[in-house]
Amino acid sequence: MPTKTRSRVAVLTTSDIHGFIQPNSYTEDGSSNLGFARTASLIEKERSIWGDHMLYVDNGDNLQGSPLA
């Protein structure tokens, strides 16, 4: 009989990135907490903790909302 094992998995999701690539506001002068650059840093941090036991899912909405999009 196979042995049952349990694993923990982290699921990270993003939504409404709106074309923000860099962590700054395109419409206001200054930095923001938005964007793919910031998201990539957070994902790398979590991946260093969880390794292969992490799933990242982007829920879309990248093509509107900023002048870049």
C-alpha positions in Angstrom: 0.0 0.0 0.0 1.4 3.4 -1.0 2.4 5.8 1.8 0.3 9.0 1.9 2.3 12.2 1.9 1.2 15.8 2.4 2.7 18.8 0.7 2.1 22.5 1.2 1.7 24.6 -1.9 1.8 28.4 -2.2 -0.5 30.0 -4.8 0.3 33.6 -5.8 -2.0 35.5 -8.0 -1.9 38.9 -9.7 -4.6 41.0 -11.4 -5.0 44.4 -12.8 -1.4 45.2 -13.6 -2.6 47.5 -16.3 0.6 47.7 -18.4 2.7 49.1 -15.6 6.2 47.7 -16.3 8.4 49.9 -14.1 7.4 50.7 -10.4 6.5 54.3 -11.2 3.4 56.2 -12.2 3.3 57.2 -15.8 0.6 59.9 -15.1 2.1 61.3 -11.8 5.6 62.2 -11.1 7.0 59.7 -8.6 7.3 56.1 -7.8 4.5 53.7 -7.0 4.1 50.2 -5.7 2.8 48.9 -9.1 4.2 47.0 -12.0 5.9 43.9 -13.4 9.2 44.9 -11.9 7.8 45.0 -8.4 5.8 41.8 -9.0 8.9 40.0 -10.3 10.8 40.9 -7.1 8.0 39.5 -4.9 7.7 36.3 -7.0 11.4 35.7 -6.7 11.3 36.2 -3.0 8.4 33.7 -2.6 10.1 31.2 -5.0 13.2 31.2 -2.8 11.0 30.2 0.1 8.7 27.7 -1.6 10.8 26.4 -4.5 8.9 24.0 -6.7 5.9 24.1 -4.4 4.7 27.5 -5.7 2.2 28.3 -8.4 1.9 31.8 -9.9 -1.2 32.7 -11.8 -1.8 36.0 -13.5 -5.5 36.9 -13.9 -5.0 39.2 -16.8 -6.0 42.8 -17.4 -2.6 43.9 -18.6 -3.6 45.7 -21.8 -5.4 48.8 -20.4 -5.1 51.4 -17.8 -1.7 53.1 -18.3 -0.4 55.2 -21.2 2.1 52.4 -22.0 -0.7 49.9 -22.5 
